[in-house]
Amino acid sequence: MLSAVAAATCLHVPSIAFAVEVKARSFIQDLADTAMNTVAVKDLSDAERALRFRNLFVNTFDLPEISKLVLGRYWRPPTTAEQRGEFQKLFEDIQVYTWTRRFKEYSGETLDIFGVEPDASGDSLVVSQIRRHNLAPINVSWRVRKDGETFRVVDIIVEGASMIVTYRSDYSGVLSSQGGKLDSLLAVMRQKADQLKAGS
């Protein structure tokens, strides 16, 4: 009896893992297709392109978790809930205006997904490449986390460089130079968001 249960369990676990792999792969492919079909289209106003990307970004990325990981130890008290909220909103704005500009310059790039690798943390890593005309492809891995019946992106690794680690390093440098004052970082982020918005 016990051996039968054990055998059934061994068969069930790989099937679950395979189902997660298929869904994670489909999630990233759908995200890329949606971006190409709604954000990268020509003849959009900057405001409309930014709005479309913001909707996609908020609905597919785990912004609260990303903000927490980027800010690291500065996420904890004495940082207030208001400061954390403003940080998250400014981080969102910076991503929206940065990516809006990139999608405006879209010239036929495509995303090829090679596979999905399980992560020790329980996340899945969707391994892909962005194919570009007459240029070397860009290696991009998407760390995704199960969220109910769907997934959310918690990090993007471009050519080995993690988005979270990169921003954490940049922001930690600002905080260190300002005596750890989060308000100083928020002021820098406000200025950056305004610059990106004006140039998008």
C-alpha positions in Angstrom: 0.0 0.0 0.0 2.7 2.4 1.1 4.8 1.6 -2.0 1.9 2.3 -4.3 1.3 5.7 -2.6 5.0 6.5 -2.9 5.0 5.5 -6.6 1.9 7.6 -7.3 3.5 10.6 -5.5 6.7 10.3 -7.6 4.6 10.4 -10.7 2.6 13.3 -9.5 5.5 15.6 -8.6 7.0 15.7 -12.1 3.6 16.4 -13.6 3.1 19.4 -11.3 6.6 20.7 -12.1 5.9 20.3 -15.9 2.6 22.1 -15.5 4.3 25.0 -13.7 7.0 25.2 -16.4 4.4 25.3 -19.2 2.4 28.0 -17.5 5.5 30.1 -16.7 6.7 29.9 -20.3 3.2 30.9 -21.5 3.0 33.8 -19.1 6.2 35.4 -20.4 5.3 34.7 -24.0 1.9 36.3 -23.4 3.6 39.3 -21.7 6.0 39.8 -24.7 3.2 39.4 -27.2 1.0 41.9 -25.4 3.8 44.4 -25.2 4.6 44.1 -28.9 0.9 44.3 -29.9 -0.2 47.2 -27.6 2.9 49.2 -26.5 5.3 48.9 -29.4 2.8 49.8 -32.1 3.6 52.9 -34.2 1.8 56.3 -34.1 0.9 56.2 -30.4 1.2 59.4 -28.4 3.8 59.3 -25.6 1.1 59.6 -23.0 -0.9 56.7 -24.5 2.2 54.5 -24.8 3.1 55.2 -21.2 -0.4 54.4 -20.0 -0.5 51.1 -21.9 2.9 50.0 -20.6 2.0 51.1 -17.0 -1.1 48.9 -17.1 0.9 45.9 -18.4 3.7 46.5 -15.9 1.4 46.8 -12.8 -0.5 43.7 -13.8 2.4 41.4 -14.5 5.2 42.5 -12.2 5.2 42.1 -8.4 5.9 45.7 -7.7 5.6 45.6 -3.9 8.1 42.7 -3.7 10.5 44.3 -6.2 10.4 47.6 -4.3 11.1 45.7 -1.0 14.1 43.8 -2.5 15.5 46.9 -4.2 15.4 49.0 -1.1 16.8 46.2 1.1 17.4 47.1 4.7 16.1 50.6 4.1 12.6 49.2 3.6 12.4 48.5 7.4 11.6 51.1 10.1 12.4 53.8 10.7 11.2 54.1 7.1 7.5 55.0 7.2 4.7 53.4 5.3 4.3 56.8 3.4 8.0 56.7 2.4 7.7 53.1 1.2 4.6 54.0 -0.8 6.3 57.0 -2.5 9.4 54.9 -3.2 7.2 52.2 -4.9 5.3 54.8 -6.9 8.5 56.6 -8.1 10.1 53.3 -8.9 7.1 52.4 -11.0 7.3 55.8 -12.8 10.9 55.4 -13.6 10.3 51.9 -15.1 7.3 53.1 -17.1 9.1 56.1 -18.7 12.3 54.1 -19.3 10.5 51.3 -21.1 8.1 53.6 -22.9 11.1 55.2 -24.6 12.5 51.8 -25.5 9.3 50.6 -27.0 9.0 53.8 -29.0 12.2 52.8 -30.7 11.0 49.2 -31.3 12.2 47.9 -34.7 11.0 44.3 -35.0 12.8 42.6 -32.1 11.4 39.2 -31.2 11.6 37.1 -28.0 12.7 33.4 -28.2 12.1 31.3 -25.1 14.5 28.4 -24.6 13.3 26.9 -21.4 12.3 27.2 -17.7 14.6 26.4 -14.8 13.4 25.9 -11.2 15.0 28.1 -8.7 16.1 27.1 -5.1 13.7 29.8 -3.8 10.7 28.2 -5.4 10.6 30.7 -8.3 11.0 29.8 -11.9 13.5 31.3 -14.3 12.3 31.7 -17.8 15.4 31.7 -20.1 15.1 33.7 -23.3 16.8 35.8 -25.9 15.8 39.0 -27.6 16.6 38.7 -31.3 17.6 41.9 -33.1 18.2 42.7 -36.8 21.9 42.8 -37.6 22.9 42.9 -33.9 23.9 40.3 -31.4 21.0 38.8 -29.4 20.4 39.8 -25.8 20.2 37.1 -23.2 17.3 37.8 -20.8 16.0 35.6 -17.9 12.8 36.3 -16.2 12.3 35.3 -12.6 8.7 34.6 -12.1 6.7 33.7 -9.0 3.4 31.8 -8.7 0.5 34.1 -7.8 -2.7 32.2 -7.5 -3.5 30.9 -11.0 -1.0 33.1 -12.7 2.6 34.5 -12.2 4.3 37.8 -11.6 7.8 38.9 -12.6 10.0 39.5 -9.6 13.3 40.2 -11.4 14.8 40.5 -14.9 18.4 39.3 -15.5 19.9 40.9 -18.7 23.2 39.4 -19.8 23.8 38.2 -16.2 22.9 41.5 -14.5 19.9 41.5 -12.2 17.5 44.5 -12.3 17.1 44.2 -8.5 20.8 44.0 -7.7 21.6 46.9 -10.1 19.0 49.3 -8.7 19.8 48.2 -5.1 23.5 49.0 -5.7 22.7 52.4 -7.3 20.2 53.5 -4.6 22.4 52.2 -1.8 25.2 54.4 -3.1 22.9 57.5 -3.0 21.7 56.6 0.5 25.2 56.0 1.8 26.3 59.4 0.5 23.3 61.1 2.1 23.7 59.5 5.6 21.0 56.9 4.9 18.3 59.5 4.6 15.5 58.0 2.4 14.0 61.4 1.7 17.2 62.3 -0.1 16.9 59.2 -2.4 13.2 60.1 -3.0 14.2 63.6 -4.1 16.7 62.1 -6.6 14.1 59.6 -7.9 11.5 62.4 -8.3 14.0 64.3 -10.4 14.9 61.2 -12.5 11.2 60.4 -13.1 10.5 64.0 -14.2 13.5 63.9 -16.6 12.4 60.6 -18.1 8.8 61.8 -18.5 9.9 65.0 -20.3 12.1 63.0 -22.6 9.8 60.1 -23.4 
